[in-house]
Structure formats: structure tokens, C-alpha cells
Amino acid sequence: MDRIQLKPDYCVKQAMKAILTDQPMICTPRLMYIVTFMKSILPFEAVVCMYRFLGADKCMYPFIAQRKQATNNNEAKNGI
């Protein structure tokens, strides 16, 4: 499954829209609303399988790798 790239402007607009309309939750991409709904009717094991199928279990990997690289670069610059 291809990774979906979300543009920062789109995410900010969606967040601001949710804040201004007192929306309690936003899901980007919208497909994740289905996951939220399914969590309420499926057993936990099925939800875990669904997350893995959709790739939601790996969605933070690029962010974590970027933060780790930034931390390592900062340590190298500071001589740590």
C-alpha cells in the first residue's frame, strides 16, 4: 500500500476548521474515520489487523526517523 503524503497546509486548515467548529476529533486522511468506527464494533485483534493492513501501525515511522536523525546530528554538532 502506498503511503499517503499529507500537505502541511491541508493539515493546518483541517485542524483550524475543527477548532473553530468545536469538532472533537479529525482524521486525516478521511479513511481513518472508518477505522475509528470499526474500533467500536470489532474485537481488538481485528482492529489490530485492520491497522496493519492500512499501514496505520507504521504511519509515525518517517517522523521518528527524522527526529532521530535530527537528534543524532545535534549530538554530533555539540560533540556529545
C-alpha positions as CSV (number, residue, x, y, z in Angstrom):
1,M,0.0,0.0,0.0
2,D,1.4,3.4,-0.9
3,R,2.0,5.9,1.8
4,I,-0.2,9.0,1.7
5,Q,1.6,12.3,1.8
6,L,-0.4,14.9,3.6
7,K,0.5,18.5,2.8
8,P,1.1,20.8,5.9
9,D,-1.3,23.4,4.6
10,Y,-4.1,20.9,4.3
11,C,-3.5,19.6,7.8
12,V,-3.4,23.1,9.3
13,K,-6.7,24.0,7.5
14,Q,-8.4,20.9,8.8
15,A,-7.1,21.5,12.3
16,M,-8.3,25.1,12.3
17,K,-11.6,24.1,10.9
18,A,-12.0,21.5,13.7
19,I,-11.0,24.1,16.4
20,L,-13.4,26.7,15.1
21,T,-16.4,24.3,14.9
22,D,-15.6,22.5,18.2
23,Q,-15.1,19.2,16.4
24,P,-13.7,16.8,19.0
25,M,-11.6,14.7,16.5
26,I,-10.3,14.9,13.0
27,C,-8.9,12.1,10.9
28,T,-6.6,12.7,8.0
29,P,-6.8,11.1,5.7
30,R,-10.6,10.7,5.9
31,L,-10.3,6.9,5.5
32,M,-9.3,6.8,9.2
33,Y,-12.8,7.7,10.2
34,I,-13.8,4.1,9.1
35,V,-11.1,2.8,11.4
36,T,-12.5,4.8,14.3
37,F,-16.0,3.5,13.7
38,M,-14.8,-0.1,13.3
39,K,-13.0,0.1,16.6
40,S,-16.3,0.4,18.3
41,I,-17.8,-2.8,16.8
42,L,-14.8,-5.1,16.1
43,P,-12.8,-7.1,18.6
44,F,-9.4,-5.8,19.5
45,E,-7.5,-8.4,17.5
46,A,-9.5,-7.5,14.3
47,V,-8.7,-3.8,14.9
48,V,-5.0,-4.5,15.1
49,C,-5.2,-6.5,11.8
50,M,-7.0,-3.6,10.2
51,Y,-4.4,-1.1,11.4
52,R,-1.7,-3.2,10.0
53,F,-3.5,-3.7,6.7
54,L,-4.0,0.0,6.3
55,G,-0.4,0.8,7.3
56,A,-1.6,2.8,10.3
57,D,0.8,1.0,12.6
58,K,3.8,2.4,10.6
59,C,2.5,6.0,10.0
60,M,4.8,7.5,12.5
61,Y,8.0,5.8,11.3
62,P,9.1,8.6,9.0
63,F,8.6,11.2,11.7
64,I,10.5,9.1,14.3
65,A,13.4,8.5,11.8
66,Q,13.5,12.3,11.1
67,R,13.6,13.1,14.8
68,K,16.2,10.5,15.4
69,Q,18.4,11.9,12.6
70,A,18.0,15.4,13.9
71,T,18.9,14.3,17.4
72,N,22.0,12.4,16.1
73,N,23.1,15.4,14.0
74,N,22.6,17.7,17.0
75,E,24.8,15.4,19.2
76,A,27.5,15.3,16.5
77,K,27.5,19.1,16.3
78,N,27.7,19.5,20.1
79,G,30.5,16.9,20.4
80,I,28.4,14.6,22.6
